[in-house]
Each structure stands twice: as structure tokens, then as C-alpha cells.
Amino acid sequence: MPNATQILRQDHKQVKALFDKYEQGKAGDAKRRLAKQAMNELKVHAQVEEEIFYPAVKKAIEASELVDEAEKEHQEAKSLISQLEKAGDQDNGEADFDAKFTELMQAIQHHVEEEEGEMFPQVEDSELDLSALGARMMKRKQEISKSLGSTKPKSATRSKSPSKSKSTRKTKSRSKTARGATRKRARAR
């Protein structure tokens, strides 16, 4: 099982991947779904950090101002997420939503750089039991995720039905057979 800082780094990578997909996407519902998924991931991540990680870190390292700064950045991110959720409910213009989401992405990128560059090295050098802390964090993440509902995209949770797979294989098989017959007719001419 990953330790506390490994879990948080994994979360950071997952959210960055969602941000990247958002930036590459075209306007529309797919882009909004990516934004919603990223915001849900951020909510879970922030809550786990605030409830479990930050209190432990404050006791373990001398530079508690890093935790204070991180908590302020969380409040800013939560405010942006709230604004984005309201904008999404009101279905404001795509440009307004995109601008606000870009602001959130930049704020999170700055927050991640500070955590991974300044806080995590000090935490990893401390006497803190990162394995035990990681186990507590994973358990809490699962509880929070359940309360928010699934944050995975539908395509990741949907399984292919056996009948579709067979149907697709039959179609591909027929295509190969048809191509073979066409080649034979062409050779015969």
C-alpha cells in the first residue's frame, strides 16, 4: 500500500491528467464532465489532506507555515469549485466557465508545486509514520468518494456486453471474408 505522500502524489497526477484532457478537449458536454470529475477528485483530496494529513504534518515538522499556506490555497480552490458548480448549474457561457476552470487549474498547479517541492520533502524526512498515515488516508478517501458518488468517467466503469463483442467480431470476420472474395474476383479477371 502506498504511503501518505505517495497517495497525494498519485492524486496530483490523476488531477493533472484530467486537466490535460480538459485543455485538449473541444467545447461541450465532454469537457464539462472532465471538469466535474476533476473537481470531485479535488474535493476528496482536499478533505483527506485537511482532516488527516495536515494535522499530522503540523505536529511532525517545524515549518507549520507551509501547512497554513496550503490550507489557504485549499480555501481558494474550494471557492473556485463552488463558483464553477454554480456556473455549471446556471449553464453560463462556455467562455466564462473555461476562464474560471483555467484559474482553478493554475491555482492547483501552484499548490502542487509547493506541496511536492517544499512540504513533502520535510514530511518524508520527519519521524512521521507515513505508511500508517497512508492507510488512514486511503480508508477516508474511499468513504468520501462513496458519499460523493462515483467520480470515474462512465466509459471507465462500463463493461462491454458479450453480445456486442461477438457482433463486432462477426462484422470484422465478414469484412475480411468480403475483402478476400473481392481479391479473388480481381485475380480471376
Sequence and secondary structure as in RCSB ss.txt:
>XXXX:A:sequence
MPNATQILRQDHKQVKALFDKYEQGKAGDAKRRLAKQAMNELKVHAQVEEEIFYPAVKKAIEASELVDEAEKEHQ
EAKSLISQLEKAGDQDNGEADFDAKFTELMQAIQHHVEEEEGEMFPQVEDSELDLSALGARMMKRKQEISKSLGS
TKPKSATRSKSPSKSKSTRKTKSRSKTARGATRKRARAR
>XXXX:A:secstr
   HHHHHHHHHHHHHHHHHHHHHS SSHHHHHHHHHHHHHHHHHHHHIIIIIHHHHHHH S THHHHHHHHHHH
HHHHHHHHHHHHHHHT  HHHHHHHHHHHHHHHHHHHHHIIIIIHHHHHHSS  HHHHHHHHHHHHHHHHHHH  
 S HHHH    HHHHHHHHHHHHHHHHHHHHHHHHHHH 
